[in-house]
Amino acid sequence: MIQVLYFASMKEASGLASERIKWQGGTLGEVMEKVTDLHPSISWDGVRVALNEEFCSGTQEVESGDIVAFIPPVSGG
């Protein structure tokens, strides 16, 4: 299992602040594909990805027990 955290518009699109996903291993890109399957309304435009509290790329390996955070751009006035 991995824990996935959603922030801002990602939280609104998924309807969740976080969820646990069954995971056998793979890349962050594959996690993103899985999340898209679970929540098709999510937009990935400008989203930063963190693995275990460190920003990284989609090629990073994700293992069971890891925490993945999706952080979209924030706007305000």
PDB file of N, CA, C, O and CB in Angstrom:
ATOM      1  N   MET A   1       0.844  -1.186   0.000  1.00  0.00           N
ATOM      2  CA  MET A   1       0.000   0.000   0.000  1.00  0.00           C
ATOM      3  C   MET A   1       0.881   1.239   0.000  1.00  0.00           C
ATOM      4  O   MET A   1       1.959   1.259   0.595  1.00  0.00           O
ATOM      5  CB  MET A   1      -0.956   0.004   1.218  1.00  0.00           C
ATOM      6  N   ILE A   2       0.398   2.272  -0.683  1.00  0.00           N
ATOM      7  CA  ILE A   2       1.015   3.591  -0.598  1.00  0.00           C
ATOM      8  C   ILE A   2      -0.067   4.573  -0.159  1.00  0.00           C
ATOM      9  O   ILE A   2      -1.260   4.328  -0.342  1.00  0.00           O
ATOM     10  CB  ILE A   2       1.661   4.021  -1.973  1.00  0.00           C
ATOM     11  N   GLN A   3       0.362   5.668   0.414  1.00  0.00           N
ATOM     12  CA  GLN A   3      -0.581   6.729   0.766  1.00  0.00           C
ATOM     13  C   GLN A   3      -0.410   7.846  -0.243  1.00  0.00           C
ATOM     14  O   GLN A   3       0.709   8.268  -0.537  1.00  0.00           O
ATOM     15  CB  GLN A   3      -0.357   7.248   2.232  1.00  0.00           C
ATOM     16  N   VAL A   4      -1.533   8.322  -0.774  1.00  0.00           N
ATOM     17  CA  VAL A   4      -1.535   9.411  -1.741  1.00  0.00           C
ATOM     18  C   VAL A   4      -2.227  10.608  -1.099  1.00  0.00           C
ATOM     19  O   VAL A   4      -3.331  10.495  -0.567  1.00  0.00           O
ATOM     20  CB  VAL A   4      -2.245   8.990  -3.076  1.00  0.00           C
ATOM     21  N   LEU A   5      -1.555  11.756  -1.159  1.00  0.00           N
ATOM     22  CA  LEU A   5      -2.100  12.996  -0.601  1.00  0.00           C
ATOM     23  C   LEU A   5      -2.472  13.932  -1.739  1.00  0.00           C
ATOM     24  O   LEU A   5      -1.715  14.094  -2.696  1.00  0.00           O
ATOM     25  CB  LEU A   5      -1.081  13.676   0.358  1.00  0.00           C
ATOM     26  N   TYR A   6      -3.647  14.547  -1.628  1.00  0.00           N
ATOM     27  CA  TYR A   6      -4.128  15.481  -2.644  1.00  0.00           C
ATOM     28  C   TYR A   6      -4.280  16.864  -2.016  1.00  0.00           C
ATOM     29  O   TYR A   6      -4.748  16.990  -0.885  1.00  0.00           O
ATOM     30  CB  TYR A   6      -5.479  14.998  -3.254  1.00  0.00           C
ATOM     31  N   PHE A   7      -3.881  17.898  -2.755  1.00  0.00           N
ATOM     32  CA  PHE A   7      -3.991  19.268  -2.269  1.00  0.00           C
ATOM     33  C   PHE A   7      -4.738  20.128  -3.286  1.00  0.00           C
ATOM     34  O   PHE A   7      -4.752  19.840  -4.483  1.00  0.00           O
ATOM     35  CB  PHE A   7      -2.594  19.857  -1.984  1.00  0.00           C
ATOM     36  N   ALA A   8      -5.357  21.192  -2.774  1.00  0.00           N
ATOM     37  CA  ALA A   8      -6.031  22.232  -3.585  1.00  0.00           C
ATOM     38  C   ALA A   8      -6.984  21.604  -4.614  1.00  0.00           C
ATOM     39  O   ALA A   8      -7.872  20.837  -4.243  1.00  0.00           O
ATOM     40  CB  ALA A   8      -4.979  23.117  -4.314  1.00  0.00           C
ATOM     41  N   SER A   9      -6.803  21.925  -5.905  1.00  0.00           N
ATOM     42  CA  SER A   9      -7.730  21.454  -6.938  1.00  0.00           C
ATOM     43  C   SER A   9      -7.726  19.932  -7.077  1.00  0.00           C
ATOM     44  O   SER A   9      -8.730  19.343  -7.479  1.00  0.00           O
ATOM     45  CB  SER A   9      -7.381  22.086  -8.274  1.00  0.00           C
ATOM     46  N   MET A  10      -6.607  19.295  -6.746  1.00  0.00           N
ATOM     47  CA  MET A  10      -6.549  17.833  -6.798  1.00  0.00           C
ATOM     48  C   MET A  10      -7.470  17.241  -5.727  1.00  0.00           C
ATOM     49  O   MET A  10      -8.137  16.231  -5.950  1.00  0.00           O
ATOM     50  CB  MET A  10      -5.087  17.331  -6.602  1.00  0.00           C
ATOM     51  N   LYS A  11      -7.492  17.887  -4.569  1.00  0.00           N
ATOM     52  CA  LYS A  11      -8.371  17.453  -3.478  1.00  0.00           C
ATOM     53  C   LYS A  11      -9.833  17.609  -3.894  1.00  0.00           C
ATOM     54  O   LYS A  11     -10.657  16.733  -3.630  1.00  0.00           O
ATOM     55  CB  LYS A  11      -8.086  18.265  -2.184  1.00  0.00           C
ATOM     56  N   GLU A  12     -10.148  18.722  -4.540  1.00  0.00           N
ATOM     57  CA  GLU A  12     -11.521  18.955  -4.996  1.00  0.00           C
ATOM     58  C   GLU A  12     -11.931  17.951  -6.073  1.00  0.00           C
ATOM     59  O   GLU A  12     -13.043  17.424  -6.038  1.00  0.00           O
ATOM     60  CB  GLU A  12     -11.665  20.384  -5.532  1.00  0.00           C
ATOM     61  N   ALA A  13     -11.044  17.685  -7.023  1.00  0.00           N
ATOM     62  CA  ALA A  13     -11.374  16.779  -8.130  1.00  0.00           C
ATOM     63  C   ALA A  13     -11.540  15.335  -7.667  1.00  0.00           C
ATOM     64  O   ALA A  13     -12.397  14.609  -8.172  1.00  0.00           O
ATOM     65  CB  ALA A  13     -10.294  16.849  -9.199  1.00  0.00           C
ATOM     66  N   SER A  14     -10.715  14.922  -6.700  1.00  0.00           N
ATOM     67  CA  SER A  14     -10.804  13.542  -6.220  1.00  0.00           C
ATOM     68  C   SER A  14     -11.870  13.372  -5.140  1.00  0.00           C
ATOM     69  O   SER A  14     -12.375  12.271  -4.920  1.00  0.00           O
ATOM     70  CB  SER A  14      -9.458  13.093  -5.683  1.00  0.00           C
ATOM     71  N   GLY A  15     -12.210  14.488  -4.460  1.00  0.00           N
ATOM     72  CA  GLY A  15     -13.137  14.419  -3.343  1.00  0.00           C
ATOM     73  C   GLY A  15     -12.490  13.876  -2.079  1.00  0.00           C
ATOM     74  O   GLY A  15     -13.174  13.545  -1.111  1.00  0.00           O
ATOM     75  N   LEU A  16     -11.159  13.788  -2.098  1.00  0.00           N
ATOM     76  CA  LEU A  16     -10.419  13.212  -0.967  1.00  0.00           C
ATOM     77  C   LEU A  16      -9.191  14.050  -0.633  1.00  0.00           C
ATOM     78  O   LEU A  16      -8.588  14.657  -1.518  1.00  0.00           O
ATOM     79  CB  LEU A  16      -9.998  11.766  -1.279  1.00  0.00           C
ATOM     80  N   ALA A  17      -8.828  14.080   0.629  1.00  0.00           N
ATOM     81  CA  ALA A  17      -7.564  14.700   1.035  1.00  0.00           C
ATOM     82  C   ALA A  17      -6.433  13.678   0.919  1.00  0.00           C
ATOM     83  O   ALA A  17      -5.282  14.032   0.661  1.00  0.00           O
ATOM     84  CB  ALA A  17      -7.657  15.252   2.490  1.00  0.00           C
ATOM     85  N   SER A  18      -6.781  12.405   1.116  1.00  0.00           N
ATOM     86  CA  SER A  18      -5.790  11.335   0.989  1.00  0.00           C
ATOM     87  C   SER A  18      -6.502  10.007   0.795  1.00  0.00           C
ATOM     88  O   SER A  18      -7.694   9.872   1.071  1.00  0.00           O
ATOM     89  CB  SER A  18      -4.864  11.280   2.233  1.00  0.00           C
ATOM     90  N   GLU A  19      -5.747   9.037   0.317  1.00  0.00           N
ATOM     91  CA  GLU A  19      -6.266   7.682   0.206  1.00  0.00           C
ATOM     92  C   GLU A  19      -5.095   6.712   0.165  1.00  0.00           C
ATOM     93  O   GLU A  19      -3.971   7.073  -0.181  1.00  0.00           O
ATOM     94  CB  GLU A  19      -7.163   7.525  -1.053  1.00  0.00           C
ATOM     95  N   ARG A  20      -5.390   5.484   0.526  1.00  0.00           N
ATOM     96  CA  ARG A  20      -4.401   4.412   0.450  1.00  0.00           C
ATOM     97  C   ARG A  20      -4.710   3.599  -0.798  1.00  0.00           C
ATOM     98  O   ARG A  20      -5.858   3.242  -1.061  1.00  0.00           O
ATOM     99  CB  ARG A  20      -4.416   3.508   1.742  1.00  0.00           C
ATOM    100  N   ILE A  21      -3.654   3.315  -1.563  1.00  0.00           N
ATOM    101  CA  ILE A  21      -3.799   2.572  -2.811  1.00  0.00           C
ATOM    102  C   ILE A  21      -2.933   1.315  -2.737  1.00  0.00           C
ATOM    103  O   ILE A  21      -1.774   1.368  -2.326  1.00  0.00           O
ATOM    104  CB  ILE A  21      -3.402   3.452  -4.041  1.00  0.00           C
ATOM    105  N   LYS A  22      -3.504   0.207  -3.132  1.00  0.00           N
ATOM    106  CA  LYS A  22      -2.753  -1.041  -3.217  1.00  0.00           C
ATOM    107  C   LYS A  22      -1.641  -0.856  -4.249  1.00  0.00           C
ATOM    108  O   LYS A  22      -1.890  -0.387  -5.359  1.00  0.00           O
ATOM    109  CB  LYS A  22      -3.688  -2.247  -3.599  1.00  0.00           C
ATOM    110  N   TRP A  23      -0.403  -1.228  -3.876  1.00  0.00           N
ATOM    111  CA  TRP A  23       0.724  -0.961  -4.769  1.00  0.00           C
ATOM    112  C   TRP A  23       1.745  -2.068  -4.679  1.00  0.00           C
ATOM    113  O   TRP A  23       2.147  -2.467  -3.586  1.00  0.00           O
ATOM    114  CB  TRP A  23       1.374   0.379  -4.440  1.00  0.00           C
ATOM    115  N   GLN A  24       2.166  -2.567  -5.833  1.00  0.00           N
ATOM    116  CA  GLN A  24       3.166  -3.631  -5.899  1.00  0.00           C
ATOM    117  C   GLN A  24       4.547  -3.099  -6.283  1.00  0.00           C
ATOM    118  O   GLN A  24       5.524  -3.847  -6.272  1.00  0.00           O
ATOM    119  CB  GLN A  24       2.729  -4.693  -6.895  1.00  0.00           C
ATOM    120  N   GLY A  25       4.631  -1.821  -6.619  1.00  0.00           N
ATOM    121  CA  GLY A  25       5.896  -1.227  -7.059  1.00  0.00           C
ATOM    122  C   GLY A  25       5.771  -0.697  -8.467  1.00  0.00           C
ATOM    123  O   GLY A  25       4.970  -1.191  -9.261  1.00  0.00           O
ATOM    124  N   GLY A  26       6.556   0.298  -8.770  1.00  0.00           N
ATOM    125  CA  GLY A  26       6.549   0.948 -10.078  1.00  0.00           C
ATOM    126  C   GLY A  26       6.993   2.386  -9.916  1.00  0.00           C
ATOM    127  O   GLY A  26       7.483   2.775  -8.856  1.00  0.00           O
ATOM    128  N   THR A  27       6.824   3.171 -10.958  1.00  0.00           N
ATOM    129  CA  THR A  27       7.282   4.554 -10.956  1.00  0.00           C
ATOM    130  C   THR A  27       6.177   5.523 -10.538  1.00  0.00           C
ATOM    131  O   THR A  27       5.002   5.162 -10.477  1.00  0.00           O
ATOM    132  CB  THR A  27       7.804   4.929 -12.328  1.00  0.00           C
ATOM    133  N   LEU A  28       6.582   6.755 -10.254  1.00  0.00           N
ATOM    134  CA  LEU A  28       5.596   7.800  -9.968  1.00  0.00           C
ATOM    135  C   LEU A  28       4.659   7.994 -11.153  1.00  0.00           C
ATOM    136  O   LEU A  28       3.467   8.240 -10.969  1.00  0.00           O
ATOM    137  CB  LEU A  28       6.295   9.124  -9.624  1.00  0.00           C
ATOM    138  N   GLY A  29       5.189   7.885 -12.358  1.00  0.00           N
ATOM    139  CA  GLY A  29       4.348   7.993 -13.543  1.00  0.00           C
ATOM    140  C   GLY A  29       3.239   6.950 -13.544  1.00  0.00           C
ATOM    141  O   GLY A  29       2.112   7.231 -13.953  1.00  0.00           O
ATOM    142  N   GLU A  30       3.561   5.754 -13.087  1.00  0.00           N
ATOM    143  CA  GLU A  30       2.555   4.685 -13.005  1.00  0.00           C
ATOM    144  C   GLU A  30       1.546   4.959 -11.889  1.00  0.00           C
ATOM    145  O   GLU A  30       0.373   4.607 -12.008  1.00  0.00           O
ATOM    146  CB  GLU A  30       3.237   3.323 -12.772  1.00  0.00           C
ATOM    147  N   VAL A  31       2.005   5.587 -10.808  1.00  0.00           N
ATOM    148  CA  VAL A  31       1.070   6.005  -9.759  1.00  0.00           C
ATOM    149  C   VAL A  31       0.093   7.024 -10.336  1.00  0.00           C
ATOM    150  O   VAL A  31      -1.108   6.958 -10.073  1.00  0.00           O
ATOM    151  CB  VAL A  31       1.832   6.603  -8.533  1.00  0.00           C
ATOM    152  N   MET A  32       0.612   7.970 -11.127  1.00  0.00           N
ATOM    153  CA  MET A  32      -0.245   8.986 -11.741  1.00  0.00           C
ATOM    154  C   MET A  32      -1.284   8.336 -12.660  1.00  0.00           C
ATOM    155  O   MET A  32      -2.438   8.762 -12.688  1.00  0.00           O
ATOM    156  CB  MET A  32       0.607  10.001 -12.534  1.00  0.00           C
ATOM    157  N   GLU A  33      -0.882   7.314 -13.405  1.00  0.00           N
ATOM    158  CA  GLU A  33      -1.828   6.599 -14.267  1.00  0.00           C
ATOM    159  C   GLU A  33      -2.919   5.934 -13.424  1.00  0.00           C
ATOM    160  O   GLU A  33      -4.097   5.980 -13.777  1.00  0.00           O
ATOM    161  CB  GLU A  33      -1.091   5.539 -15.125  1.00  0.00           C
ATOM    162  N   LYS A  34      -2.527   5.325 -12.326  1.00  0.00           N
ATOM    163  CA  LYS A  34      -3.492   4.668 -11.429  1.00  0.00           C
ATOM    164  C   LYS A  34      -4.479   5.685 -10.858  1.00  0.00           C
ATOM    165  O   LYS A  34      -5.683   5.434 -10.803  1.00  0.00           O
ATOM    166  CB  LYS A  34      -2.757   3.939 -10.278  1.00  0.00           C
ATOM    167  N   VAL A  35      -3.947   6.845 -10.429  1.00  0.00           N
ATOM    168  CA  VAL A  35      -4.806   7.899  -9.884  1.00  0.00           C
ATOM    169  C   VAL A  35      -5.763   8.412 -10.968  1.00  0.00           C
ATOM    170  O   VAL A  35      -6.929   8.684 -10.680  1.00  0.00           O
ATOM    171  CB  VAL A  35      -3.948   9.066  -9.319  1.00  0.00           C
ATOM    172  N   THR A  36      -5.292   8.544 -12.187  1.00  0.00           N
ATOM    173  CA  THR A  36      -6.155   8.976 -13.286  1.00  0.00           C
ATOM    174  C   THR A  36      -7.277   7.970 -13.511  1.00  0.00           C
ATOM    175  O   THR A  36      -8.417   8.356 -13.768  1.00  0.00           O
ATOM    176  CB  THR A  36      -5.339   9.159 -14.578  1.00  0.00           C
ATOM    177  N   ASP A  37      -6.958   6.682 -13.414  1.00  0.00           N
ATOM    178  CA  ASP A  37      -7.996   5.654 -13.544  1.00  0.00           C
ATOM    179  C   ASP A  37      -9.041   5.789 -12.436  1.00  0.00           C
ATOM    180  O   ASP A  37     -10.238   5.638 -12.681  1.00  0.00           O
ATOM    181  CB  ASP A  37      -7.367   4.249 -13.509  1.00  0.00           C
ATOM    182  N   LEU A  38      -8.578   6.074 -11.213  1.00  0.00           N
ATOM    183  CA  LEU A  38      -9.491   6.195 -10.068  1.00  0.00           C
ATOM    184  C   LEU A  38     -10.291   7.494 -10.084  1.00  0.00           C
ATOM    185  O   LEU A  38     -11.440   7.528  -9.643  1.00  0.00           O
ATOM    186  CB  LEU A  38      -8.710   6.104  -8.775  1.00  0.00           C
ATOM    187  N   HIS A  39      -9.675   8.568 -10.598  1.00  0.00           N
ATOM    188  CA  HIS A  39     -10.282   9.914 -10.571  1.00  0.00           C
ATOM    189  C   HIS A  39     -10.072  10.596 -11.929  1.00  0.00           C
ATOM    190  O   HIS A  39      -9.193  11.449 -12.054  1.00  0.00           O
ATOM    191  CB  HIS A  39      -9.664  10.788  -9.415  1.00  0.00           C
ATOM    192  N   PRO A  40     -10.860  10.236 -12.941  1.00  0.00           N
ATOM    193  CA  PRO A  40     -10.659  10.753 -14.298  1.00  0.00           C
ATOM    194  C   PRO A  40     -10.763  12.276 -14.431  1.00  0.00           C
ATOM    195  O   PRO A  40     -10.269  12.837 -15.409  1.00  0.00           O
ATOM    196  CB  PRO A  40     -11.653  10.125 -15.208  1.00  0.00           C
ATOM    197  N   SER A  41     -11.388  12.948 -13.479  1.00  0.00           N
ATOM    198  CA  SER A  41     -11.554  14.405 -13.599  1.00  0.00           C
ATOM    199  C   SER A  41     -10.312  15.179 -13.145  1.00  0.00           C
ATOM    200  O   SER A  41     -10.279  16.404 -13.259  1.00  0.00           O
ATOM    201  CB  SER A  41     -12.759  14.858 -12.782  1.00  0.00           C
ATOM    202  N   ILE A  42      -9.311  14.496 -12.642  1.00  0.00           N
ATOM    203  CA  ILE A  42      -8.090  15.175 -12.182  1.00  0.00           C
ATOM    204  C   ILE A  42      -7.315  15.724 -13.374  1.00  0.00           C
ATOM    205  O   ILE A  42      -7.155  15.047 -14.390  1.00  0.00           O
ATOM    206  CB  ILE A  42      -7.197  14.209 -11.360  1.00  0.00           C
ATOM    207  N   SER A  43      -6.837  16.959 -13.236  1.00  0.00           N
ATOM    208  CA  SER A  43      -5.976  17.584 -14.240  1.00  0.00           C
ATOM    209  C   SER A  43      -4.548  17.611 -13.703  1.00  0.00           C
ATOM    210  O   SER A  43      -4.315  17.953 -12.543  1.00  0.00           O
ATOM    211  CB  SER A  43      -6.470  19.029 -14.593  1.00  0.00           C
ATOM    212  N   TRP A  44      -3.603  17.249 -14.554  1.00  0.00           N
ATOM    213  CA  TRP A  44      -2.200  17.187 -14.143  1.00  0.00           C
ATOM    214  C   TRP A  44      -1.414  18.433 -14.527  1.00  0.00           C
ATOM    215  O   TRP A  44      -0.203  18.476 -14.311  1.00  0.00           O
ATOM    216  CB  TRP A  44      -1.543  15.977 -14.749  1.00  0.00           C
ATOM    217  N   ASP A  45      -2.069  19.452 -15.091  1.00  0.00           N
ATOM    218  CA  ASP A  45      -1.376  20.672 -15.526  1.00  0.00           C
ATOM    219  C   ASP A  45      -0.654  21.347 -14.368  1.00  0.00           C
ATOM    220  O   ASP A  45      -1.284  21.776 -13.401  1.00  0.00           O
ATOM    221  CB  ASP A  45      -2.367  21.651 -16.158  1.00  0.00           C
ATOM    222  N   GLY A  46       0.661  21.439 -14.469  1.00  0.00           N
ATOM    223  CA  GLY A  46       1.464  22.155 -13.487  1.00  0.00           C
ATOM    224  C   GLY A  46       1.630  21.471 -12.142  1.00  0.00           C
ATOM    225  O   GLY A  46       2.177  22.071 -11.216  1.00  0.00           O
ATOM    226  N   VAL A  47       1.174  20.231 -12.007  1.00  0.00           N
ATOM    227  CA  VAL A  47       1.227  19.539 -10.715  1.00  0.00           C
ATOM    228  C   VAL A  47       2.662  19.133 -10.394  1.00  0.00           C
ATOM    229  O   VAL A  47       3.363  18.565 -11.232  1.00  0.00           O
ATOM    230  CB  VAL A  47       0.303  18.295 -10.720  1.00  0.00           C
ATOM    231  N   ARG A  48       3.086  19.432  -9.171  1.00  0.00           N
ATOM    232  CA  ARG A  48       4.388  18.971  -8.662  1.00  0.00           C
ATOM    233  C   ARG A  48       4.134  17.691  -7.887  1.00  0.00           C
ATOM    234  O   ARG A  48       3.081  17.525  -7.270  1.00  0.00           O
ATOM    235  CB  ARG A  48       5.093  20.066  -7.753  1.00  0.00           C
ATOM    236  N   VAL A  49       5.093  16.798  -7.921  1.00  0.00           N
ATOM    237  CA  VAL A  49       4.958  15.516  -7.241  1.00  0.00           C
ATOM    238  C   VAL A  49       6.062  15.379  -6.202  1.00  0.00           C
ATOM    239  O   VAL A  49       7.231  15.653  -6.476  1.00  0.00           O
ATOM    240  CB  VAL A  49       5.007  14.342  -8.252  1.00  0.00           C
ATOM    241  N   ALA A  50       5.671  14.952  -5.008  1.00  0.00           N
ATOM    242  CA  ALA A  50       6.651  14.704  -3.947  1.00  0.00           C
ATOM    243  C   ALA A  50       6.533  13.244  -3.512  1.00  0.00           C
ATOM    244  O   ALA A  50       5.438  12.695  -3.386  1.00  0.00           O
ATOM    245  CB  ALA A  50       6.431  15.674  -2.729  1.00  0.00           C
ATOM    246  N   LEU A  51       7.683  12.646  -3.290  1.00  0.00           N
ATOM    247  CA  LEU A  51       7.749  11.278  -2.785  1.00  0.00           C
ATOM    248  C   LEU A  51       8.454  11.323  -1.444  1.00  0.00           C
ATOM    249  O   LEU A  51       9.616  11.719  -1.353  1.00  0.00           O
ATOM    250  CB  LEU A  51       8.489  10.320  -3.786  1.00  0.00           C
ATOM    251  N   ASN A  52       7.744  10.917  -0.407  1.00  0.00           N
ATOM    252  CA  ASN A  52       8.302  10.944   0.950  1.00  0.00           C
ATOM    253  C   ASN A  52       8.879  12.321   1.286  1.00  0.00           C
ATOM    254  O   ASN A  52       9.988  12.446   1.806  1.00  0.00           O
ATOM    255  CB  ASN A  52       9.390   9.867   1.100  1.00  0.00           C
ATOM    256  N   GLU A  53       8.077  13.358   0.967  1.00  0.00           N
ATOM    257  CA  GLU A  53       8.347  14.759   1.294  1.00  0.00           C
ATOM    258  C   GLU A  53       9.490  15.395   0.505  1.00  0.00           C
ATOM    259  O   GLU A  53      10.036  16.413   0.931  1.00  0.00           O
ATOM    260  CB  GLU A  53       8.648  14.869   2.738  1.00  0.00           C
ATOM    261  N   GLU A  54       9.864  14.807  -0.647  1.00  0.00           N
ATOM    262  CA  GLU A  54      10.878  15.401  -1.512  1.00  0.00           C
ATOM    263  C   GLU A  54      10.338  15.461  -2.934  1.00  0.00           C
ATOM    264  O   GLU A  54       9.847  14.464  -3.463  1.00  0.00           O
ATOM    265  CB  GLU A  54      12.207  14.594  -1.457  1.00  0.00           C
ATOM    266  N   PHE A  55      10.435  16.658  -3.562  1.00  0.00           N
ATOM    267  CA  PHE A  55       9.996  16.784  -4.947  1.00  0.00           C
ATOM    268  C   PHE A  55      10.869  15.905  -5.831  1.00  0.00           C
ATOM    269  O   PHE A  55      12.078  15.800  -5.623  1.00  0.00           O
ATOM    270  CB  PHE A  55      10.049  18.260  -5.416  1.00  0.00           C
ATOM    271  N   CYS A  56      10.237  15.272  -6.826  1.00  0.00           N
ATOM    272  CA  CYS A  56      10.983  14.391  -7.717  1.00  0.00           C
ATOM    273  C   CYS A  56      10.267  14.250  -9.049  1.00  0.00           C
ATOM    274  O   CYS A  56       9.215  14.850  -9.269  1.00  0.00           O
ATOM    275  CB  CYS A  56      11.182  13.017  -7.074  1.00  0.00           C
ATOM    276  N   SER A  57      10.852  13.447  -9.940  1.00  0.00           N
ATOM    277  CA  SER A  57      10.299  13.270 -11.286  1.00  0.00           C
ATOM    278  C   SER A  57       9.440  12.015 -11.364  1.00  0.00           C
ATOM    279  O   SER A  57       9.410  11.208 -10.435  1.00  0.00           O
ATOM    280  CB  SER A  57      11.426  13.200 -12.325  1.00  0.00           C
ATOM    281  N   GLY A  58       8.753  11.865 -12.472  1.00  0.00           N
ATOM    282  CA  GLY A  58       7.864  10.733 -12.684  1.00  0.00           C
ATOM    283  C   GLY A  58       8.569   9.405 -12.864  1.00  0.00           C
ATOM    284  O   GLY A  58       7.920   8.359 -12.880  1.00  0.00           O
ATOM    285  N   THR A  59       9.898   9.429 -13.003  1.00  0.00           N
ATOM    286  CA  THR A  59      10.646   8.182 -13.188  1.00  0.00           C
ATOM    287  C   THR A  59      11.090   7.570 -11.868  1.00  0.00           C
ATOM    288  O   THR A  59      11.616   6.457 -11.851  1.00  0.00           O
ATOM    289  CB  THR A  59      11.855   8.428 -14.062  1.00  0.00           C
ATOM    290  N   GLN A  60      10.887   8.274 -10.771  1.00  0.00           N
ATOM    291  CA  GLN A  60      11.287   7.793  -9.450  1.00  0.00           C
ATOM    292  C   GLN A  60      10.490   6.539  -9.079  1.00  0.00           C
ATOM    293  O   GLN A  60       9.280   6.487  -9.299  1.00  0.00           O
ATOM    294  CB  GLN A  60      11.085   8.896  -8.385  1.00  0.00           C
ATOM    295  N   GLU A  61      11.152   5.548  -8.528  1.00  0.00           N
ATOM    296  CA  GLU A  61      10.497   4.313  -8.102  1.00  0.00           C
ATOM    297  C   GLU A  61       9.712   4.541  -6.808  1.00  0.00           C
ATOM    298  O   GLU A  61      10.182   5.218  -5.894  1.00  0.00           O
ATOM    299  CB  GLU A  61      11.539   3.188  -7.908  1.00  0.00           C
ATOM    300  N   VAL A  62       8.520   3.972  -6.748  1.00  0.00           N
ATOM    301  CA  VAL A  62       7.653   4.056  -5.573  1.00  0.00           C
ATOM    302  C   VAL A  62       7.473   2.648  -5.023  1.00  0.00           C
ATOM    303  O   VAL A  62       7.149   1.716  -5.758  1.00  0.00           O
ATOM    304  CB  VAL A  62       6.266   4.710  -5.923  1.00  0.00           C
ATOM    305  N   GLU A  63       7.687   2.511  -3.720  1.00  0.00           N
ATOM    306  CA  GLU A  63       7.574   1.203  -3.084  1.00  0.00           C
ATOM    307  C   GLU A  63       6.459   1.223  -2.051  1.00  0.00           C
ATOM    308  O   GLU A  63       6.046   2.287  -1.588  1.00  0.00           O
ATOM    309  CB  GLU A  63       8.907   0.795  -2.431  1.00  0.00           C
ATOM    310  N   SER A  64       5.982   0.056  -1.699  1.00  0.00           N
ATOM    311  CA  SER A  64       4.962  -0.058  -0.673  1.00  0.00           C
ATOM    312  C   SER A  64       5.427   0.655   0.594  1.00  0.00           C
ATOM    313  O   SER A  64       6.579   0.521   1.007  1.00  0.00           O
ATOM    314  CB  SER A  64       4.641  -1.539  -0.383  1.00  0.00           C
ATOM    315  N   GLY A  65       4.520   1.410   1.204  1.00  0.00           N
ATOM    316  CA  GLY A  65       4.841   2.177   2.405  1.00  0.00           C
ATOM    317  C   GLY A  65       5.217   3.624   2.127  1.00  0.00           C
ATOM    318  O   GLY A  65       5.298   4.431   3.054  1.00  0.00           O
ATOM    319  N   ASP A  66       5.448   3.966   0.853  1.00  0.00           N
ATOM    320  CA  ASP A  66       5.804   5.339   0.502  1.00  0.00           C
ATOM    321  C   ASP A  66       4.588   6.261   0.572  1.00  0.00           C
ATOM    322  O   ASP A  66       3.441   5.813   0.549  1.00  0.00           O
ATOM    323  CB  ASP A  66       6.419   5.387  -0.899  1.00  0.00           C
ATOM    324  N   ILE A  67       4.871   7.561   0.659  1.00  0.00           N
ATOM    325  CA  ILE A  67       3.836   8.598   0.638  1.00  0.00           C
ATOM    326  C   ILE A  67       4.069   9.461  -0.590  1.00  0.00           C
ATOM    327  O   ILE A  67       5.154  10.013  -0.777  1.00  0.00           O
ATOM    328  CB  ILE A  67       3.855   9.465   1.951  1.00  0.00           C
ATOM    329  N   VAL A  68       3.045   9.573  -1.426  1.00  0.00           N
ATOM    330  CA  VAL A  68       3.098  10.382  -2.641  1.00  0.00           C
ATOM    331  C   VAL A  68       2.159  11.559  -2.465  1.00  0.00           C
ATOM    332  O   VAL A  68       0.998  11.381  -2.098  1.00  0.00           O
ATOM    333  CB  VAL A  68       2.720   9.546  -3.903  1.00  0.00           C
ATOM    334  N   ALA A  69       2.661  12.775  -2.729  1.00  0.00           N
ATOM    335  CA  ALA A  69       1.830  13.968  -2.632  1.00  0.00           C
ATOM    336  C   ALA A  69       1.750  14.651  -3.984  1.00  0.00           C
ATOM    337  O   ALA A  69       2.767  14.837  -4.652  1.00  0.00           O
ATOM    338  CB  ALA A  69       2.378  14.935  -1.570  1.00  0.00           C
ATOM    339  N   PHE A  70       0.552  15.021  -4.384  1.00  0.00           N
ATOM    340  CA  PHE A  70       0.318  15.757  -5.630  1.00  0.00           C
ATOM    341  C   PHE A  70      -0.066  17.181  -5.259  1.00  0.00           C
ATOM    342  O   PHE A  70      -1.069  17.422  -4.588  1.00  0.00           O
ATOM    343  CB  PHE A  70      -0.802  15.075  -6.509  1.00  0.00           C
ATOM    344  N   ILE A  71       0.767  18.128  -5.718  1.00  0.00           N
ATOM    345  CA  ILE A  71       0.614  19.520  -5.313  1.00  0.00           C
ATOM    346  C   ILE A  71       0.438  20.381  -6.565  1.00  0.00           C
ATOM    347  O   ILE A  71       1.410  20.671  -7.263  1.00  0.00           O
ATOM    348  CB  ILE A  71       1.841  19.999  -4.471  1.00  0.00           C
ATOM    349  N   PRO A  72      -0.806  20.789  -6.849  1.00  0.00           N
ATOM    350  CA  PRO A  72      -1.047  21.634  -8.027  1.00  0.00           C
ATOM    351  C   PRO A  72      -0.622  23.080  -7.752  1.00  0.00           C
ATOM    352  O   PRO A  72      -0.438  23.476  -6.601  1.00  0.00           O
ATOM    353  CB  PRO A  72      -2.541  21.585  -8.431  1.00  0.00           C
ATOM    354  N   PRO A  73      -0.469  23.857  -8.825  1.00  0.00           N
ATOM    355  CA  PRO A  73      -0.144  25.275  -8.614  1.00  0.00           C
ATOM    356  C   PRO A  73      -1.236  25.967  -7.836  1.00  0.00           C
ATOM    357  O   PRO A  73      -2.415  25.633  -7.958  1.00  0.00           O
ATOM    358  CB  PRO A  73       0.073  25.988  -9.947  1.00  0.00           C
ATOM    359  N   VAL A  74      -0.835  26.928  -7.042  1.00  0.00           N
ATOM    360  CA  VAL A  74      -1.779  27.668  -6.210  1.00  0.00           C
ATOM    361  C   VAL A  74      -1.927  29.073  -6.779  1.00  0.00           C
ATOM    362  O   VAL A  74      -0.934  29.702  -7.146  1.00  0.00           O
ATOM    363  CB  VAL A  74      -1.309  27.712  -4.721  1.00  0.00           C
ATOM    364  N   SER A  75      -3.142  29.562  -6.852  1.00  0.00           N
ATOM    365  CA  SER A  75      -3.351  30.945  -7.298  1.00  0.00           C
ATOM    366  C   SER A  75      -4.119  31.693  -6.239  1.00  0.00           C
ATOM    367  O   SER A  75      -4.808  31.104  -5.407  1.00  0.00           O
ATOM    368  CB  SER A  75      -4.102  30.998  -8.653  1.00  0.00           C
ATOM    369  N   GLY A  76      -3.993  32.953  -6.284  1.00  0.00           N
ATOM    370  CA  GLY A  76      -4.712  33.768  -5.298  1.00  0.00           C
ATOM    371  C   GLY A  76      -4.542  35.231  -5.607  1.00  0.00           C
ATOM    372  O   GLY A  76      -3.856  35.605  -6.559  1.00  0.00           O
ATOM    373  N   GLY A  77      -5.157  36.040  -4.816  1.00  0.00           N
ATOM    374  CA  GLY A  77      -5.072  37.458  -5.120  1.00  0.00           C
ATOM    375  C   GLY A  77      -4.782  38.296  -3.925  1.00  0.00           C
ATOM    376  O   GLY A  77      -4.683  39.518  -4.037  1.00  0.00           O
TER     377      GLY A  77
END
